[in-house]
Amino acid sequence: MDKPSKKQFRCAIYTRKSTEHNLDLEFNSLDAQREACEAYIKSQAHEGWRLIPDQYNDGAFSGASLDRPALQELLTEVRAGKIDIIVVYKVDRLTRSLADFAKLVELFDQHSVSFVSVTQSFNTTSSMGRLTLNVLLSFAQFEREVIGERVRDKIAASKAKGIWVGGSVPLGYASVNKKLIIVPEEAETVRLIFRRYLELGSIRDLVEELDRKGIRTRRQTLSTGKIRGGIRFGVGGVFQLLRNRFYIGEVAYHGAIYPGEQESILDRTLFDAVQSKLTAGAATRQMKLRASPSILAGRIFDDHGNRMTPTHTNKRGARYRYYISHSALQGLGSGKSKIRINAADVETAILVALRKHLAEHNQEPPPVTDREMIAMHVERIVVKSQQVEINLTDRHFLSIERLPNQATTAKGIIRAPESQPMSDHSRDLLLTAIAKARCWVDDIVEGRAASFSEIAEREGKVERHIRLLAPLAFASPTIIFNIADGILRPITVTRLAKSINYSWTIKNLLSN
């Protein structure tokens, strides 16, 4: 009689290394781990163990998280039932978190997958094996936390001595042998930004001027070959630059200021003058915010995490208030993140929902103003295409369906009714886009640029964006006058560009 064949177990090897150090060697830590695991699997061949050809290697990934590409691929194969045994060199190669390990063991049990460590003998199918693993992982997690504390202490000690400890290099400096030296061209750009802010007094105006002059962020080529930077400055980036004490030879860390070892780019007089203006501007904005009727300011965001800013339009003596995505104000982001919503409607709906919630929880609303009630009970408001979500300070969550009296929603954009006038911001965006398009076309006609591709590289945009907006250069005077007067109905820059028919007529545009 034939002997019954032994069951085959499909084995997968998982390897991990926390840092990039020595990963470029011909034989590195990942190779050593895999070689040991392969030898162990061969030793169990008599039990039916067979190595699958796929490799699951995570180089330069921490064990503190499960968000690792090779591990996620391995777990996908586990869920598909393609693996019977997972082999690792040590338990902490798989994870250093007890909570994550509990999730993995639960997943392995659901799909009848065993887990083996080459250097630590145990079996996850028994309660004693799980206890052994939990004890080992407790020490692994303890080790990770101790290493983290040690690194943080080292960084704090280095900062106190004014030593640059790595990270993003500020504009104006370059890292040479782990020391920062001044790059003269970039340093002059930094000085220009500080001087022009003092003269203009507005970060937004400064950003627009830098854009017009073609001044871009530092362009860097990463080790992966990708290009980072080389784009126009944003309001947030310029604000952080203006606040950076690194430029006067200091290092800030957790609220403390230390003298740095780097050479300063700015003199203290200029830096202090800029800080005073920034502080005064912040105080002015806070006063305006408290005086503003927009009671949700600072707490309302769109579904992409962009802050929504109060704005308004005037028509026939009446003021219409809105909240608009900050990305729309800056002309950034995709169309899905550019939400504008009627302020009075959303404020009323939220106040009604809040009062109802307080009544249901036997909390009588105190005799305070609507603004004070929002400040006391509302932590964050998220406006989505179909609903408004409200996170309260008492950890409760409220949801309001799409608000009434709003126009149709398309691709996540809450559009204003057709009867509403064009906002000042929309008018400025359209006129700026037309002016840029005319400059681009003039550059090509007069030979200052050879192609749209060259212009796109100069502007930090993709070529498709330049080609899409180029027709705005041929907008008729009638269209431009109607935009300037604010009598053209609300329309986006993209739609206006697509509506240009080169015949200098506004008839088709108004009929669309």
C-alpha positions in Angstrom: 0.0 0.0 0.0 1.1 3.6 -0.7 1.9 5.7 2.3 -0.3 8.7 2.8 1.5 11.9 1.6 2.5 14.4 4.2 0.7 17.7 4.3 2.6 20.6 2.7 2.9 23.9 4.6 3.5 27.0 2.6 6.1 29.2 4.4 6.7 32.9 4.0 9.7 34.7 5.4 9.3 38.3 6.6 12.3 40.5 7.3 12.6 44.1 8.5 15.3 46.6 9.3 14.6 49.9 11.1 17.1 52.2 9.3 18.6 52.7 5.9 22.1 52.2 7.4 24.1 49.6 5.3 21.1 48.6 3.2 23.1 49.4 0.1 25.7 46.6 1.0 25.8 43.5 -1.1 24.9 41.4 2.0 22.9 43.3 4.6 20.8 42.6 7.6 17.7 41.7 5.6 19.8 39.1 3.7 21.2 37.7 7.0 17.7 37.3 8.4 16.4 35.6 5.3 19.3 33.2 5.2 18.7 32.1 8.8 15.0 31.7 8.1 15.6 29.6 5.0 17.9 27.3 6.9 15.3 26.8 9.5 12.6 26.0 6.9 15.0 23.5 5.3 15.4 21.8 8.7 11.7 21.3 8.9 11.3 19.8 5.4 10.5 16.4 6.9 7.4 18.1 8.4 6.3 19.3 5.0 7.5 22.9 5.2 8.1 24.5 1.8 9.3 28.0 1.1 7.2 30.1 -1.3 9.2 32.2 -3.8 7.8 35.6 -2.9 9.9 37.8 -0.7 8.6 40.2 2.0 11.3 42.7 3.0 10.8 46.0 4.7 14.0 48.1 4.7 14.1 51.3 6.7 10.7 50.8 8.4 10.0 51.0 12.2 8.4 48.2 14.1 6.2 50.7 15.9 3.6 50.6 13.2 2.0 48.1 10.9 2.0 50.6 8.0 4.7 48.8 6.1 4.4 47.9 2.4 5.8 44.4 2.5 4.0 43.5 5.7 0.7 44.7 4.3 1.3 42.6 1.2 2.0 39.6 3.4 -1.2 40.1 5.3 -3.1 40.3 2.1 -1.7 36.9 1.1 -2.7 35.6 4.6 -6.3 36.8 4.1 -6.3 35.1 0.7 -5.4 31.8 2.3 -2.0 31.5 0.4 0.2 31.1 3.4 0.3 28.6 6.3 3.4 29.6 8.3 5.1 32.9 8.7 8.8 32.7 9.7 10.7 35.6 11.2 14.2 35.9 12.7 13.0 37.5 15.9 9.6 38.5 17.2 10.4 42.2 17.1 11.1 42.0 13.4 7.3 41.6 12.9 6.2 44.2 15.4 7.3 46.0 18.6 3.8 46.9 19.8 1.7 44.7 22.0 -1.5 46.1 20.6 -0.4 45.5 17.0 0.7 42.0 17.9 -2.6 41.1 19.4 -4.3 42.2 16.1 -1.8 40.1 14.1 -2.3 36.9 16.2 -6.1 37.3 15.9 -5.8 37.6 12.1 -3.4 34.6 12.0 -5.9 32.5 14.1 -8.8 33.4 11.8 -6.9 32.0 8.8 -5.2 29.1 10.6 -1.7 30.6 10.1 1.1 29.7 12.4 3.9 32.1 13.5 7.4 31.0 14.1 10.5 32.9 15.3 13.8 31.2 14.4 15.7 32.4 17.5 12.8 32.0 20.0 11.0 28.7 20.2 7.2 29.0 20.8 3.9 28.1 19.1 1.1 30.7 18.9 -1.6 28.0 18.8 -1.2 27.4 22.5 -2.0 29.7 25.5 1.5 29.2 26.9 3.0 30.2 23.5 0.9 33.4 23.5 2.0 34.2 27.1 5.6 33.7 26.1 5.1 36.0 23.1 3.4 38.7 25.1 6.3 38.7 27.7 8.8 39.0 24.9 6.9 41.7 23.2 6.5 43.6 26.5 10.3 43.8 26.6 10.4 44.7 22.9 8.0 47.6 23.4 9.8 48.7 26.5 13.1 48.7 24.5 11.5 50.8 21.8 10.1 53.3 24.3 13.5 53.6 26.0 15.2 54.1 22.7 12.7 56.8 21.9 13.3 58.6 25.2 17.1 58.3 24.7 16.8 59.8 21.2 14.6 62.7 22.5 17.0 63.4 25.3 20.0 63.5 22.9 18.1 65.9 20.6 17.2 68.1 23.5 20.9 68.1 24.7 22.1 68.9 21.2 19.6 71.7 20.7 20.6 73.2 24.0 24.2 73.4 22.7 22.9 75.0 19.4 23.8 71.9 17.3 21.7 71.3 14.2 20.5 67.7 14.5 19.2 67.1 11.0 15.8 67.4 9.4 14.7 69.9 6.8 17.4 72.4 6.0 16.0 76.0 6.2 16.1 78.1 3.0 19.4 80.0 2.8 21.5 77.1 4.2 23.0 73.9 2.9 24.2 70.9 4.8 27.9 70.1 4.3 29.5 67.3 6.4 26.5 67.7 8.9 27.2 71.4 9.3 25.1 74.2 7.9 26.7 76.8 5.7 25.1 79.8 4.1 24.1 79.7 0.4 24.5 83.4 -0.8 21.7 83.4 -3.4 19.1 81.8 -1.1 20.2 84.0 1.8 19.5 87.1 -0.3 16.0 85.7 -1.1 15.4 85.3 2.7 16.5 88.9 3.3 14.2 90.1 0.4 11.3 88.3 2.0 11.8 89.9 5.3 12.3 93.4 3.9 9.3 93.2 1.6 7.1 92.0 4.4 7.9 95.0 6.4 7.1 97.2 3.4 3.9 95.4 2.4 2.6 94.5 5.8 0.7 91.5 4.4 1.8 87.9 3.9 -0.7 87.4 1.1 0.5 90.4 -0.8 4.1 89.2 -0.3 3.2 85.7 -1.7 1.6 87.3 -4.8 4.7 89.5 -5.3 7.1 86.5 -5.0 4.9 84.7 -7.5 5.0 87.6 -10.0 8.7 87.8 -9.7 9.1 84.1 -10.3 10.7 83.4 -6.9 10.3 79.8 -6.0 11.0 77.5 -3.1 14.3 75.5 -3.1 14.4 72.7 -5.7 15.8 69.4 -4.4 16.4 66.0 -6.0 15.8 63.3 -3.5 17.7 60.0 -3.2 14.7 58.3 -4.9 15.1 60.6 -7.9 12.0 62.6 -7.2 12.0 66.3 -7.4 10.8 68.3 -4.4 10.2 72.0 -4.3 10.7 74.5 -7.1 7.1 75.7 -6.6 5.6 79.0 -5.6 5.6 80.0 -1.9 2.4 79.5 0.1 1.1 81.7 2.9 1.8 79.2 5.6 5.3 78.5 4.4 6.2 82.2 4.3 4.7 82.7 7.8 6.9 79.9 9.2 9.9 81.4 7.4 9.2 84.8 8.9 9.0 83.3 12.4 12.1 81.2 12.1 14.7 82.3 14.7 17.3 80.1 12.9 18.0 83.1 10.7 19.5 85.1 13.6 21.7 82.3 14.8 19.3 80.8 17.4 17.7 77.4 17.9 14.2 77.1 19.3 13.1 73.8 21.0 10.0 73.2 23.0 9.5 76.9 23.8 13.1 77.5 24.8 15.6 79.6 22.8 19.3 78.6 22.6 22.2 80.2 20.8 23.0 78.2 17.6 26.3 77.3 16.0 25.1 78.3 12.5 26.0 81.7 11.0 23.1 84.2 11.0 21.6 85.5 7.8 19.6 88.4 9.2 20.5 91.1 11.6 18.4 91.2 14.8 16.9 94.6 14.2 15.2 93.5 10.9 14.0 90.2 12.5 12.6 91.9 15.6 10.8 94.5 13.4 9.2 91.7 11.4 8.1 89.8 14.6 6.5 93.0 16.0 4.5 93.4 12.8 3.5 89.8 12.8 2.3 90.0 16.4 0.4 93.2 15.8 -1.2 91.7 12.8 -2.2 88.6 14.8 -3.7 90.8 17.5 -5.7 92.8 14.9 -7.0 89.6 13.3 -8.2 88.4 16.7 -10.0 91.7 17.4 -11.7 91.5 14.0 -12.6 87.8 14.6 -14.2 88.7 17.9 -16.1 91.6 16.3 -17.1 89.4 13.3 -20.6 88.0 13.1 -19.1 84.7 11.8 -19.4 82.7 15.1 -17.9 79.5 13.6 -14.6 81.1 12.5 -11.6 79.0 13.5 -13.7 75.8 14.1 -15.1 75.0 10.6 -13.2 72.9 8.1 -14.0 71.2 4.8 -13.8 67.5 4.3 -10.1 67.8 3.2 -9.0 69.4 6.4 -8.8 72.9 5.0 -9.9 75.7 7.3 -13.0 77.6 6.0 -12.7 81.3 6.2 -15.5 83.9 6.6 -16.1 86.0 3.5 -19.0 88.1 2.1 -20.4 89.8 -1.0 -22.5 93.0 -1.2 -25.4 93.4 -3.6 -27.8 96.3 -3.6 -26.9 97.3 -0.1 -27.4 93.8 1.3 -24.4 91.7 2.7 -24.3 87.9 2.0 -22.0 86.0 4.4 -20.3 82.7 3.5 -17.6 80.3 4.7 -15.2 79.3 2.0 -12.4 76.8 1.9 -9.0 78.3 2.6 -7.6 76.4 -0.4 -10.1 78.1 -2.7 -9.0 81.5 -1.4 -5.4 80.7 -2.3 -6.3 79.1 -5.6 -4.9 75.7 -4.4 -6.2 72.2 -4.2 -8.6 70.2 -6.3 -12.2 71.2 -7.0 -13.4 68.7 -4.4 -11.9 70.8 -1.6 -13.3 74.2 -2.7 -16.5 74.5 -0.7 -18.5 77.6 -0.1 -21.5 77.5 2.2 -24.0 80.1 3.3 -22.9 81.3 6.8 -26.4 82.1 8.2 -27.8 78.7 7.2 -25.0 76.6 8.7 -24.8 78.7 11.9 -28.6 78.4 12.5 -28.6 74.7 11.8 -25.7 74.1 14.2 -27.2 76.2 17.0 -30.5 74.4 16.7 -28.7 71.0 16.8 -26.6 72.1 19.7 -29.5 73.3 21.8 -31.4 70.1 21.1 -28.4 68.0 22.2 -28.0 70.0 25.4 -31.7 69.6 26.2 -31.6 65.8 25.6 -28.7 65.5 28.0 -30.4 67.7 30.6 -28.0 70.5 30.1 -29.8 73.8 30.2 -28.1 76.2 27.8 -26.5 79.0 29.9 -27.6 82.6 29.3 -24.7 83.4 27.0 -24.4 84.7 23.4 -24.4 82.3 20.4 -20.7 82.8 20.0 -20.0 81.9 23.6 -22.2 78.8 23.3 -20.2 77.7 20.3 -16.9 78.3 22.1 -18.1 76.4 25.1 -19.4 73.3 23.4 -18.1 72.9 19.8 -14.6 71.7 19.1 -14.6 71.1 15.3 -17.1 71.4 12.4 -16.5 69.5 9.2 -18.5 70.4 6.1 -19.1 67.6 3.6 -21.0 67.4 0.4 -24.0 65.7 2.0 -23.8 66.6 5.6 -22.2 68.7 8.3 -20.4 66.9 11.2 -20.0 68.5 14.6 -17.5 67.3 17.2 -18.5 68.6 20.7 -16.2 69.2 23.6 -18.1 66.5 25.6 -16.9 63.9 23.1 -20.3 63.6 21.5 -20.8 63.7 17.8 -23.6 65.4 15.9 -24.5 65.2 12.2 -26.7 67.5 10.1 -28.0 66.6 6.7 -27.2 68.8 3.7 -28.5 72.3 4.5 -31.6 73.7 2.9 -31.5 76.7 0.5 -28.2 75.5 -0.9 -27.7 75.0 -4.6 -26.9 71.6 -6.1 -23.8 69.8 -5.1 -21.4 68.7 -7.8 -18.1 66.8 -7.1 -18.3 67.9 -3.5 -18.6 71.6 -4.3 -21.5 73.4 -2.6 -22.3 76.0 -5.2 -24.0 79.4 -4.7 -27.4 80.0 -6.3 -27.3 81.5 -9.7 -28.8 84.8 -8.5 -25.9 85.5 -6.1 -23.3 88.0 -7.3 -19.7 87.3 -8.1 -17.5 87.7 -5.0 -14.5 90.0 -4.9 -12.2 87.1 -4.5 -13.6 85.3 -7.6 -13.2 88.4 -9.6 -9.6 88.8 -8.5 -8.8 85.2 -9.3 -10.3 85.5 -12.9 -8.5 88.8 -13.6 -5.2 87.4 -12.3 -5.6 84.3 -14.4 -6.3 86.4 -17.5 -3.2 88.6 -16.9 -1.0 85.5 -16.4 -2.3 83.9 -19.6 -1.6 87.0 -21.6 2.0 87.1 -20.2 2.5 83.4 -21.2 1.3 84.0 -24.8 3.4 87.1 -25.1 6.4 85.2 -23.9 6.0 82.6 -26.7 5.2 85.2 -29.3 8.2 87.4 -28.4 10.6 84.4 -28.0 11.1 84.7 -24.2 9.8 81.1 -23.9 10.1 78.3 -26.5 7.0 76.3 -25.4 4.3 75.8 -22.9 6.4 73.1 -21.3 9.1 75.7 -20.6 6.6 78.0 -19.0 5.1 75.2 -16.9 8.6 74.4 -15.5 9.2 78.1 -14.7 5.8 78.4 -13.0 6.1 75.2 -11.1 3.0 73.8 -12.8 2.2 70.9 -15.1 2.0 71.7 -18.8 -1.6 70.7 -19.0 -2.4 73.5 -16.5 -0.7 76.1 -18.7 -2.4 74.9 -21.9 -5.8 74.8 -20.1 -5.6 78.5 -19.0 -3.8 79.9 -22.1 -7.1 80.6 -24.0 -7.8 83.3 -21.3 -5.3 85.5 -23.1 -8.0 85.9 -25.8 -10.9 86.8 -23.5 -12.8 89.7 -25.1 -12.8 93.2 -23.6 -16.5 92.8 -22.9 -15.9 89.7 -20.8 -13.1 91.5 -18.9 -15.2 94.6 -18.2 -18.1 92.4 -16.9 -15.7 90.6 -14.6 -14.2 93.8 -13.3 -17.6 95.3 -12.7 -18.8 92.1 -10.9 -21.9 91.7 -13.0 -20.9 88.4 -14.6 -22.5 85.5 -12.8 -20.1 83.3 -10.7 -17.8 81.2 -12.8 -14.6 79.3 -12.2 -11.3 80.1 -13.9 -11.3 76.7 -15.6 -14.8 77.0 -17.0 -14.1 80.5 -18.3 -11.0 79.2 -20.1 -13.1 76.4 -21.7 -15.8 78.9 -22.7 -13.5 81.2 -24.7 -14.4 80.9 -28.3 -12.0 83.5 -29.7 -14.8 85.4 -31.3 -14.9 88.2 -28.8 -18.5 87.6 -27.8 -20.1 87.1 -24.4 -23.3 85.7 -25.7 -22.3 82.0 -25.5 -20.7 82.4 -22.1 -23.8 84.0 -20.6 -26.1 81.3 -22.1 -24.1 78.4 -20.6 
